[in-house]
Amino acid sequence: MSQKSREIDALVAPAVAALGLELLGSEWVPGPSRSLLRLYIDAPGRMVTLDDCEAASREVEALLDVHDPIQGQYTLEVSSPGLDRPLFSVGQVARHVGEQARVLLKLPMDGRRRLQGRILRVDGEDIAIEVDGRELVLPFDAVEKARIVPDLEALGLAPKQSRGPRRKPS
């Protein structure tokens, strides 16, 4: 997470919480003429609605206008985390122990920056992930990005497997 994202999160999280929502984190994507600020919100115990995103967007936009932490033009997006939710903190990783995650490391570990595996546990600031049958323990601050890999089959969203060749009707 960039320093700009941390600064913005600290500024807007209380306003998002006042709406009964949780700010999971943000992504700051600087651009040559227009940058992008994407906020991910969650609604504890229920699904995030379009109304939630709109309310959070209005509150955050007002805060950003007053405090003006961003130079230049930018687009604000407020989004639900989706099925492949991003993980911005160790606490969020701990909520998903046992699930599959994709992890992009800041620097290579064992010659790899991209990992995918099952989250085994969280110990303090370290996360243990089973990758290719072996356990890797890495400090969370070594992680550039992490996302859950949704189990589409368990969610009933996977395409049905064919049961063999189809026969043409006679």
Secondary structure, DSSP 8 states (H G I E B T S, - for coil): --HHHHHHHHHHHHHHHHTT-EEEEEEEE--SS-EEEEEEEEBTTB---HHHHHHHHHHHHHHHHHH--S-S-EEEEEE---TT-B--SHHHHHTTTTSEEEEEEEEEETTEEEEEEEEEEEETTEEEEEETTEEEEEEGGGEEEEEE---TTTTT-S-----S------
